[in-house]
Structures are given as C-alpha cells and as structure tokens.
Amino acid sequence: MLRYHFVQSPYVVLGVPEDASDAAIRQAQRQCAGAYHPDRDGHDPEKERRLKEVNEAVSILVDA
C-alpha cells in the first residue's frame, strides 16, 4: 500500500497565522510539545512524528 506524505505549511503545522511573531511561534511550539511529547502517554510513534514536524516548522519560521 502506498502512502503519500503531503507537506503542510509550517504555519498550519503550528496553528498560527502567517503574521505570527517569533514569541507566538515559540508559544505554539511549547503547547504542541506538551500535547505531542511521546513520553507523555507512552511511546506513540504518531506523536513522535508530529513532534518532529512541529520542531522542523519552528526551525523554518524562526530562522527565516
């Protein structure tokens, strides 16, 4: 079975508007880290994947 991975906008991944400040982006990262941390509810590969997406989105937006 083929699985397609669609790349989302970093803003969509974090749930912030495109004009969000660095502080708002960092706040969204902290909220997502609490929700998606794999150690929180046992080791969940989906949460781990989601947390990696969040961290990648932050690195793209803050460095831009």
Phi and psi in degrees as a GROMACS rama.xvg file:
@    title "Ramachandran Plot"
@    xaxis  label "Phi"
@    yaxis  label "Psi"
@TYPE xy
-83.873  139.214  LEU-2
-119.714  132.904  ARG-3
-104.335  133.883  TYR-4
-108.11  115.071  HIS-5
-95.1716  128.314  PHE-6
-79.8598  126.442  VAL-7
-97.6971  159.474  GLN-8
-63.9455  141.441  SER-9
-57.9335  -30.5384  PRO-10
-67.651  -38.2942  TYR-11
-68.1088  -41.7431  VAL-12
-58.2032  -41.9414  VAL-13
-86.7139  -18.3875  LEU-14
74.2498  35.217  GLY-15
-119.712  155.803  VAL-16
-72.1635  161.507  PRO-17
-65.861  -19.186  GLU-18
-100.414  22.2319  ASP-19
-67.7807  143.097  ALA-20
-77.1318  166.504  SER-21
-59.2349  -37.0006  ASP-22
-64.5332  -40.1874  ALA-23
-67.8379  -35.9492  ALA-24
-66.3836  -44.197  ILE-25
-63.7635  -39.0953  ARG-26
-63.9799  -42.2983  GLN-27
-63.7445  -36.5503  ALA-28
-62.7542  -44.5897  GLN-29
-63.4195  -40.2003  ARG-30
-65.3685  -43.1752  GLN-31
-68.1426  -36.5828  CYS-32
-62.1251  -39.4249  ALA-33
-67.4341  -37.3364  GLY-34
-78.9959  -34.3831  ALA-35
-108.889  5.50275  TYR-36
-63.7546  127.265  HIS-37
-66.1883  -22.3253  PRO-38
-80.5212  -11.5837  ASP-39
-66.9795  -46.7752  ARG-40
-123.684  41.0115  ASP-41
85.5936  168.703  GLY-42
-76.4968  111.098  HIS-43
-119.581  112.374  ASP-44
-59.0211  -32.9442  PRO-45
-66.6616  -40.8684  GLU-46
-66.1751  -38.9533  LYS-47
-62.6712  -43.261  GLU-48
-62.9338  -42.6131  ARG-49
-64.996  -40.9753  ARG-50
-64.2168  -37.8706  LEU-51
-63.5417  -40.0851  LYS-52
-61.6877  -42.7734  GLU-53
-62.1619  -47.8244  VAL-54
-64.0875  -36.9945  ASN-55
-66.8533  -41.0388  GLU-56
-61.6808  -42.2279  ALA-57
-64.4423  -43.1463  VAL-58
-63.1235  -34.2843  SER-59
-70.3882  -44.739  ILE-60
-75.8103  -38.3475  LEU-61
-76.2405  -33.5084  VAL-62
-79.2704  -15.3965  ASP-63
